[in-house]
Amino acid sequence: MQKTTFMEKYPVYTLELDKKEIRLQSVDAIIEYFEKKIEAHPIAKLIAIFNHSEHTKEINGEVAPEILEVKNIIFCFGTAIPNTKVAAVRPRSIGVCELKDKFIVEFMEVPNEQLHQLIESWVKELV
């Protein structure tokens, strides 16, 4: 797993998975895997599955030619709303992208270290 800074401000964690080294062979299968993790968690709440590539194509937006499909699973761990700023960092999203020979799974750093480690473990379990 690699941490990078996107657009000079967003901490993003990335795991690239060669299709030969992963048992799940579609974006939908990977999204379903995360959906089960979220549903099994005592406080996580699934919000939506967003077909990002479909949406972008429908509005005649641009999708890089190497990207075959992109979906996001959107969910929340919120147990408290201590201030208004919390709404800016929730909900969470994990993006799953398919390229010809690999899947790329990415998510933004979670402010709560324990929950960040949990999401990181879910992603790493894909290998």
C-alpha positions as CSV (number, residue, x, y, z in Angstrom):
1,M,0.0,0.0,0.0
2,Q,1.3,3.4,-1.0
3,K,0.5,6.8,0.5
4,T,0.6,9.8,-1.9
5,T,-0.7,13.3,-1.8
6,F,-3.2,14.0,-4.5
7,M,-3.5,17.6,-5.8
8,E,-0.9,18.7,-3.2
9,K,-3.4,18.3,-0.3
10,Y,-5.4,15.0,-0.2
11,P,-3.7,12.0,1.5
12,V,-4.6,9.0,-0.6
13,Y,-3.8,5.3,0.0
14,T,-3.4,3.1,-3.1
15,L,-3.1,-0.6,-3.6
16,E,-2.5,-1.9,-7.1
17,L,-3.5,-5.5,-7.6
18,D,-2.3,-7.5,-10.6
19,K,-5.2,-9.5,-11.9
20,K,-3.1,-12.6,-11.7
21,E,-2.6,-12.2,-7.9
22,I,-6.2,-11.6,-6.9
23,R,-9.1,-14.1,-6.7
24,L,-11.8,-11.4,-7.3
25,Q,-11.9,-10.7,-11.0
26,S,-14.2,-7.7,-11.4
27,V,-14.9,-4.3,-10.0
28,D,-18.4,-5.6,-8.9
29,A,-16.8,-8.5,-7.0
30,I,-14.4,-6.2,-5.2
31,I,-17.2,-3.8,-4.4
32,E,-19.3,-6.7,-3.1
33,Y,-16.4,-7.8,-0.9
34,F,-16.3,-4.3,0.7
35,E,-20.1,-4.3,1.0
36,K,-19.9,-7.5,3.1
37,K,-17.2,-6.0,5.3
38,I,-19.3,-2.8,5.9
39,E,-22.4,-4.8,6.6
40,A,-20.6,-7.0,9.1
41,H,-19.1,-4.1,11.0
42,P,-21.1,-3.1,14.2
43,I,-21.2,0.7,13.4
44,A,-20.5,1.0,9.7
45,K,-23.4,2.0,7.5
46,L,-23.5,1.4,3.7
47,I,-24.8,4.5,1.9
48,A,-24.4,3.8,-1.8
49,I,-22.5,2.2,-4.7
50,F,-21.6,4.9,-7.2
51,N,-20.8,3.9,-10.8
52,H,-18.3,6.7,-11.4
53,S,-17.3,5.7,-14.9
54,E,-20.9,5.3,-16.1
55,H,-21.8,8.7,-14.7
56,T,-18.8,10.4,-16.3
57,K,-19.6,8.9,-19.7
58,E,-23.3,9.9,-19.4
59,I,-22.4,13.5,-19.0
60,N,-19.8,13.3,-21.9
61,G,-17.0,13.7,-19.4
62,E,-13.5,12.4,-20.0
63,V,-12.3,9.0,-18.8
64,A,-8.6,8.1,-19.3
65,P,-8.4,5.5,-22.0
66,E,-6.6,3.0,-19.8
67,I,-9.5,3.0,-17.3
68,L,-12.1,0.3,-18.0
69,E,-14.4,0.9,-15.0
70,V,-14.5,2.9,-11.8
71,K,-17.0,2.4,-8.9
72,N,-17.0,3.8,-5.4
73,I,-18.5,2.3,-2.3
74,I,-19.7,5.0,0.0
75,F,-20.2,4.4,3.8
76,C,-19.9,6.0,7.2
77,F,-18.5,5.0,10.6
78,G,-20.0,8.0,12.4
79,T,-20.8,7.5,16.1
80,A,-20.8,11.2,17.1
81,I,-21.1,14.6,15.7
82,P,-19.0,16.7,18.0
83,N,-18.9,19.7,15.7
84,T,-19.8,20.9,12.2
85,K,-16.5,20.0,10.7
86,V,-17.3,16.3,10.9
87,A,-19.7,16.7,8.0
88,A,-16.8,17.7,5.8
89,V,-14.9,14.4,6.3
90,R,-17.8,12.0,6.3
91,P,-18.9,9.8,4.7
92,R,-15.9,7.6,3.6
93,S,-15.4,6.2,0.1
94,I,-13.3,3.4,-1.4
95,G,-12.7,3.7,-5.1
96,V,-12.1,0.5,-7.2
97,C,-10.7,1.0,-10.7
98,E,-10.1,-1.6,-13.4
99,L,-7.4,-1.3,-15.9
100,K,-6.4,-3.9,-18.5
101,D,-4.1,-5.9,-16.3
102,K,-4.8,-4.7,-12.8
103,F,-7.3,-3.3,-10.3
104,I,-6.4,-0.2,-8.3
105,V,-8.1,0.3,-4.9
106,E,-7.9,3.8,-3.3
107,F,-9.2,5.7,-0.3
108,M,-8.5,8.9,1.4
109,E,-6.9,8.9,4.8
110,V,-9.4,8.6,7.6
111,P,-9.1,11.1,10.5
112,N,-9.7,8.4,13.1
113,E,-6.5,6.2,13.2
114,Q,-8.3,3.1,14.4
115,L,-10.8,3.3,11.6
116,H,-8.1,4.1,9.1
117,Q,-6.3,1.0,10.1
118,L,-9.5,-1.0,9.7
119,I,-10.1,0.2,6.1
120,E,-6.4,-0.4,5.3
121,S,-6.8,-4.0,6.6
122,W,-9.9,-4.6,4.5
123,V,-8.0,-3.4,1.4
124,K,-4.9,-5.5,2.2
125,E,-7.0,-8.6,2.7
126,L,-7.8,-8.5,-1.1
127,V,-4.3,-9.8,-1.8
